[in-house]
């Protein structure tokens, strides 16, 4: 019986630092991003971005509904997952391609693969070329020494998905795993050093998608005001947390229908964090969608609050095979997968789609900051409301209200 070659698709998103490598498996005259700049106001860019937003909440609901995530924190980068799957779709054909394209929310009647590739090129270029922000996004590919992907596939990934490429010998499972792990350890400053533990020697390709964002609060919290407090995981469970405190004028909105308070915390950049505090989490989870988030952002008004949010650090890890299959993307996982855009070799299939993410929230955001804004005196006549995130809440990290990079639910900030 012939062993099937395995294509491992790993998605890594975290608060990590990734720099572009210098060794590529693509050679020759390849267009650079600057040669094909696409205006992000074009219809195709908007369509892809809207599809990405819709995919974000569909994927969130699937993760929230899975038994292995019940009662757990949820945190992931939908943008990172869609980037990896869009890159994979470059090499897919037939039914496998149609399932990927449709599962990501792209309508073939309105978008071509070239449209999608150019859109992701713009998204990734925007992050990597913004000098005043500490962010980086892209992909990396590890290819078996004797496996020769099609030049067009390689060129498209390098041009549109910022792919760094490396050749490895997957028959030496330990050595090739060490190579991948060392690469990721370097890119994450040692934060993630065991991305790969077991490698099938039949693996011919690993595709990793990463996203990094390290932000500083526009108005940092004063560490001297951080004190221990209780976080109500549920009606019967309380856990001690370090609660940060800041009194300031924040943009907020209260959704009366969903009984949810929405707070926008600005980073010292084009990014911001939305925190959503519902009376009933299920009510918010069932209703949240791109249009609702847009409505909140437009309706927000500044209001002074004495704000309390927990200081925490969480890590999550998911195998997305079942979730993506439930979303209609089944064909890439079995022997009938059509990945002939990668290679004419028979029997290629995706073995795993694995996603990892981390979120660290502290007084500065993620790095030391000299931003001003603290120490504003209170006037005795002003009545300041207290807003305390001391029970489960949802979180979104977005950029310029256009792109959702991270999405999650914090049930217990201590785990």
Secondary structure, 3 states (H helix, E strand, C coil): CCCCCEEEEEEECCCCCCCCCCCCCCCCCCCCHHHHCCCCCCHHHHHHHHHHHHHHHHHHHHHHHCHHHCCCCEEECHHHHHHHHHHHHCCCCHHHHHHHHHHCCCCCCCCCHHHHHHHHHHHHHHHHCCCCCEEEEEEEEEEECCCCCCHHHHHHHHHHHCEEEEEECCCCHHHHHHHHHHHHHHHCCCCCCCCCCCCCCCEEEEEEEEEEEECEECCCCCHHHCEEEEEEEECCEEEEEEEEEEEEEEEEEEECCCCEEEEEEEECCCEEEEEEEECCHHHHHHHCCHHHHHHHHHHCEEEEEEEEEEEEEEEEEEECHHHHHHCCCCHHHCCCCCCCCCCCCCCCEEEEEEEEEEEEEECCECCCCCCCCCCCCCCCCCCCEEEEECECEEEEEEECCCEEEEEEEECCCCC
